[in-house]
Amino acid sequence: MPVLGEMVDGSIKVVHFEESPLMSTYLVAMVVGIFEFIEGVTSEGIKSTFVIAFTSSFEMSMDSLFYTTFHHSNYLGTIVRVYTEVGKSKQGQFALDVAVKSLDLYDE
């Protein structure tokens, strides 16, 4: 959302945004951190290649996070992603499979 104004008071920064459109609360998430994800696409989709690689160190800050993304998309269906902590994406595979199959079921 576009920023309406900002106010800094010591170590606290308050940001005011324009009014957002009405949406269900489960469609919005705010997260801070380094994540990886796995993705699938509903049965009507054509999956193409997606690769993301993070280069980091334990002493890094968010400003020094480097990432490279190679993305070519040709999707006709719905993209579904499961975000996890780095190194734990395999634990999200079941959730991804269920989500994709559920969307396919609701699509019928």
PAFITI-618435 format. One line per 10 residues: for each residue z, x, y of N, C-alpha, C. Coordinates in steps of 0.02 Angstrom, whole numbers. Example, Ala and Ser with C-alpha at 12.3 -4.5 7.8 and 13.67 -1.06 7.14 Angstrom:
% residues 2
390,660,-284,390,615,-225,390,660,-165 | 354,642,-112,357,684,-53,394,645,2
//
This chain:
% residues 108
0,42,-58,0,0,0,0,44,62 | -33,23,114,-33,61,176,37,65,207 | 53,122,236,119,133,267,120,103,337 | 173,64,351,182,36,418,220,84,463 | 269,118,435,309,164,474,357,204,431 | 382,259,459,429,302,424,487,318,471 | 547,326,443,605,345,482,645,397,442 | 661,454,473,699,506,440,767,509,473 | 820,507,432,888,512,456,924,563,413 | 925,625,436,955,679,397,913,692,335
944,683,277,908,696,214,878,632,184 | 884,577,221,858,513,196,795,495,234 | 744,476,198,681,455,228,668,383,206 | 656,339,254,641,269,239,568,256,258 | 531,228,211,460,213,221,451,138,216 | 418,109,266,403,37,265,328,28,251 | 313,-15,203,244,-27,183,222,-97,205 | 157,-107,207,131,-174,220,150,-219,162 | 150,-284,173,167,-332,121,116,-327,64 | 142,-324,4,98,-319,-54,76,-389,-75
20,-393,-110,-1,-459,-136,48,-482,-190 | 51,-547,-201,94,-574,-253,72,-547,-321 | 120,-523,-360,104,-498,-427,167,-503,-469 | 157,-506,-533,213,-507,-580,249,-440,-577 | 315,-442,-583,353,-380,-577,339,-332,-634 | 317,-356,-691,303,-311,-746,237,-274,-737 | 200,-289,-685,137,-254,-672,146,-195,-624 | 207,-184,-602,221,-131,-554,270,-82,-583 | 257,-18,-574,304,34,-596,301,92,-547 | 359,120,-532,362,180,-491,399,233,-532
366,287,-547,397,340,-586,384,407,-553 | 430,453,-562,422,520,-536,435,568,-594 | 390,613,-605,399,660,-659,333,684,-686 | 336,722,-738,276,747,-770,270,711,-837 | 215,675,-845,204,635,-904,137,652,-935 | 130,632,-998,65,633,-1029,54,563,-1056 | -7,549,-1075,-20,482,-1101,-72,485,-1156 | -70,432,-1196,-123,420,-1245,-154,354,-1224 | -216,345,-1242,-249,283,-1220,-294,256,-1274 | -305,192,-1270,-351,157,-1314,-390,108,-1273
-435,74,-1305,-475,24,-1270,-484,-35,-1317 | -485,-95,-1289,-493,-154,-1330,-560,-154,-1366 | -567,-197,-1416,-625,-194,-1460,-692,-202,-1424 | -692,-233,-1366,-754,-241,-1330,-772,-178,-1290 | -730,-127,-1295,-742,-68,-1254,-778,-13,-1291 | -809,30,-1252,-841,90,-1279,-798,148,-1254 | -768,185,-1300,-722,238,-1281,-761,302,-1270 | -748,335,-1214,-777,400,-1204,-722,452,-1198 | -740,511,-1180,-693,567,-1183,-647,569,-1123 | -584,583,-1136,-537,595,-1082,-492,652,-1102
-488,702,-1061,-446,760,-1076,-404,774,-1014 | -340,784,-1023,-298,805,-967,-257,864,-990 | -254,915,-949,-217,976,-967,-172,994,-909 | -108,1004,-923,-60,1024,-871,-45,1098,-878 | -41,1132,-822,-19,1202,-821,44,1203,-778 | 98,1225,-807,160,1224,-770,208,1276,-796 | 264,1285,-762,317,1328,-785,383,1292,-774 | 437,1318,-802,502,1286,-794,526,1290,-721 | 501,1337,-682,525,1347,-614,482,1311,-563 | 436,1270,-586,388,1240,-539,419,1182,-501
389,1167,-445,406,1107,-408,346,1060,-414 | 353,1000,-389,297,953,-393,237,979,-354 | 250,1020,-302,195,1048,-262,155,1099,-301 | 186,1130,-352,150,1182,-389,123,1157,-456 | 122,1092,-466,95,1064,-527,19,1065,-524 | -11,1098,-572,-83,1102,-574,-107,1060,-634 | -158,1022,-624,-186,985,-680,-261,981,-673 | -293,978,-730,-365,972,-731,-383,911,-771 | -426,870,-745,-446,809,-779,-521,809,-787 | -544,798,-847,-615,789,-860,-623,717,-883
-660,678,-848,-662,607,-863,-733,581,-856 | -757,552,-909,-821,517,-907,-808,449,-937 | -820,397,-899,-802,331,-925,-863,287,-934 | -860,249,-986,-910,197,-999,-874,141,-1036 | -825,111,-1003,-783,60,-1034,-810,-9,-1020 | -811,-50,-1071,-828,-120,-1062,-767,-164,-1075 | -718,-137,-1110,-657,-174,-1125,-601,-155,-1078 | -540,-167,-1101,-481,-152,-1061,-451,-86,-1084 | -438,-42,-1036,-406,22,-1052,-331,10,-1057 | -300,35,-1110,-228,29,-1120,-200,99,-1125
-149,114,-1086,-118,181,-1089,-44,174,-1102 | -18,222,-1140,54,229,-1151,74,297,-1124 | 118,298,-1074,141,360,-1044,206,381,-1077 | 213,446,-1089,273,472,-1122,294,537,-1088 | 353,561,-1106,373,628,-1086,324,677,-1117 | 316,734,-1085,271,785,-1111,294,805,-1181 | 248,806,-1227,263,826,-1296,283,768,-1342 | 289,708,-1316,311,652,-1356,259,596,-1362 | 197,612,-1348,146,559,-1347,134,530,-1417 | 145,568,-1470,135,541,-1537,184,484,-1551
242,485,-1518,291,432,-1528,268,366,-1497 | 218,367,-1454,193,307,-1423,134,276,-1459 | 111,306,-1513,51,283,-1547,58,212,-1574 | 115,195,-1603,125,128,-1630,122,76,-1573 | 156,91,-1517,155,45,-1460,84,36,-1434 | 45,90,-1432,-24,85,-1409,-65,41,-1456 | -58,52,-1521,-96,12,-1570,-80,-62,-1564 | -15,-78,-1558,5,-149,-1552,-21,-179,-1487 | -18,-142,-1433,-41,-168,-1368,-116,-183,-1370 | -155,-138,-1398,-228,-148,-1401,-244,-208,-1446
-211,-212,-1504,-224,-268,-1550,-202,-335,-1519 | -147,-334,-1481,-123,-395,-1449,-172,-419,-1397 | -199,-373,-1357,-248,-393,-1307,-311,-421,-1339 | -332,-390,-1395,-390,-416,-1431,-377,-486,-1456 | -316,-498,-1481,-298,-565,-1506,-299,-616,-1450 | -269,-599,-1393,-267,-646,-1336,-336,-658,-1307 | -381,-611,-1316,-449,-617,-1290,-488,-670,-1328 | -470,-682,-1392,-505,-731,-1433,-484,-798,-1413
//
